[in-house]
Amino acid sequence: MKRLLLPLLAALTLPTAVNAKLVYLECYFPENKGRQPFYVELTLQEEQGRVTTLYKKTGATRTYPGTNGKTIQKSLFNSQKILFYDEFKENTLFKYELNRTNGKISIKYFSGGTDFGDCKKVKKTKTMF
C-alpha cells in the first residue's frame, strides 16, 4: 500500500504539463525577380521540435512536423540552425533554413529558386480570447 500511495501523491502534487516557451519571429522577404515582397510569422516551440508558419498576405498556416494530405512536414532543431521542410514522395518541395545566430532565413524551392530574408523576434500581442 505504501508503494502505491507515495507515487500517487507525487503524481497529484507535481505539475503534469510543461509550460512550453514560445518564440515568435517575423520574417521579411524582399522583392526578388519580380516577386512581391512578403512577410512570414514563425512560432517556434523548441521543446516539442515544432515550427508554425503564417503567411501574412494569404493567412495560410502550416505546422512542422505534420501532414497535409500526401505532403509530410518535417523539422530539425540544432545549435546553429533550424530546418523545416515539406516532402512529397521523398522529394523535398521546399525547405526553410533559419540561422539561429544572425536571423537570416532562406526558402529553397524544388524548382531551383531560392528566397532570402531576415527574421527578428517580436512580442506576441495578447488578445482577449
C-alpha positions as CSV (number, residue, x, y, z in Angstrom):
1,M,0.0,0.0,0.0
2,K,2.8,2.4,0.9
3,R,4.4,1.7,-2.5
4,L,1.3,2.8,-4.3
5,L,0.5,5.8,-2.1
6,L,3.7,7.8,-2.5
7,P,3.8,7.7,-6.3
8,L,0.1,8.6,-6.4
9,L,0.6,11.6,-4.1
10,A,3.6,12.7,-6.1
11,A,1.7,12.5,-9.4
12,L,-1.2,14.5,-8.0
13,T,1.0,17.3,-6.5
14,L,3.6,17.8,-9.3
15,P,2.5,19.6,-12.4
16,T,1.9,17.3,-15.3
17,A,2.1,19.8,-18.2
18,V,5.3,21.6,-19.1
19,N,4.9,25.3,-19.9
20,A,6.4,25.4,-23.3
21,K,8.3,28.6,-24.1
22,L,7.2,30.1,-27.4
23,V,9.4,32.3,-29.5
24,Y,7.8,34.5,-32.1
25,L,9.6,35.7,-35.2
26,E,8.6,38.0,-38.0
27,C,10.5,37.3,-41.3
28,Y,10.6,39.7,-44.2
29,F,11.5,38.5,-47.7
30,P,12.2,41.5,-50.0
31,E,11.2,41.7,-53.7
32,N,13.0,39.1,-55.8
33,K,13.0,38.7,-59.6
34,G,9.6,40.3,-60.0
35,R,8.0,38.5,-57.0
36,Q,6.3,40.8,-54.5
37,P,7.9,41.2,-51.0
38,F,6.2,39.2,-48.3
39,Y,6.1,38.5,-44.5
40,V,6.0,35.2,-42.7
41,E,5.4,34.8,-39.0
42,L,7.1,31.9,-37.3
43,T,6.2,30.4,-33.9
44,L,9.0,28.2,-32.5
45,Q,8.3,25.5,-29.9
46,E,11.8,24.1,-29.4
47,E,10.9,21.6,-26.6
48,Q,8.4,19.9,-29.0
49,G,10.5,20.4,-32.1
50,R,7.7,22.3,-33.7
51,V,7.5,25.3,-36.0
52,T,4.3,27.0,-37.2
53,T,4.4,29.3,-40.2
54,L,1.8,32.0,-41.0
55,Y,1.9,33.9,-44.3
56,K,0.6,37.4,-43.5
57,K,-0.8,38.1,-47.0
58,T,-2.8,35.0,-47.5
59,G,-3.3,33.8,-43.9
60,A,-2.0,30.3,-44.9
61,T,-0.6,28.4,-41.9
62,R,1.4,25.2,-41.7
63,T,2.9,23.3,-38.7
64,Y,6.1,21.3,-38.9
65,P,6.2,18.4,-38.2
66,G,2.8,17.5,-39.6
67,T,1.0,16.2,-42.6
68,N,-1.1,17.8,-45.3
69,G,-2.7,15.1,-47.5
70,K,0.3,13.3,-49.1
71,T,2.7,16.0,-48.1
72,I,4.8,15.4,-44.9
73,Q,6.2,18.3,-43.0
74,K,9.4,17.7,-41.0
75,S,11.6,19.9,-38.7
76,L,15.0,19.7,-37.2
77,F,16.5,21.9,-34.5
78,N,20.2,22.1,-33.8
79,S,22.6,24.6,-32.2
80,Q,23.3,26.6,-35.4
81,K,20.1,26.4,-37.5
82,I,16.5,25.3,-37.6
83,L,15.4,23.4,-40.7
84,F,11.8,22.7,-41.6
85,Y,10.5,21.4,-45.0
86,D,7.8,19.8,-47.0
87,E,8.3,16.4,-48.5
88,F,6.2,14.6,-51.1
89,K,7.1,11.1,-52.2
90,E,10.7,11.5,-50.8
91,N,11.2,14.8,-52.8
92,T,11.7,18.0,-50.9
93,L,9.2,20.5,-52.2
94,F,10.7,23.4,-50.3
95,K,13.0,23.8,-47.4
96,Y,13.3,26.7,-44.9
97,E,16.7,27.2,-43.2
98,L,16.8,29.6,-40.3
99,N,20.2,30.7,-39.0
100,R,20.0,30.9,-35.2
101,T,22.9,33.4,-34.7
102,N,22.0,36.1,-37.2
103,G,18.3,35.6,-38.1
104,K,18.9,35.0,-41.8
105,I,16.3,32.7,-43.4
106,S,16.2,31.1,-46.8
107,I,13.5,29.2,-48.7
108,K,14.8,26.7,-51.3
109,Y,12.2,25.5,-53.8
110,F,12.1,22.2,-55.6
111,S,12.1,24.1,-58.9
112,G,15.5,25.5,-58.0
113,G,14.7,29.0,-56.9
114,T,15.7,30.5,-53.5
115,D,14.3,33.4,-51.5
116,F,16.3,35.1,-48.8
117,G,15.0,37.1,-45.8
118,D,15.7,38.4,-42.3
119,C,13.9,37.4,-39.1
120,K,13.5,39.4,-35.9
121,K,12.0,38.5,-32.6
122,V,8.6,40.0,-31.8
123,K,6.3,40.0,-28.8
124,K,3.0,38.4,-29.5
125,T,0.2,40.7,-28.5
126,K,-2.2,39.3,-26.0
127,T,-5.8,39.0,-27.1
128,M,-8.9,38.9,-25.1
129,F,-9.9,35.4,-26.4
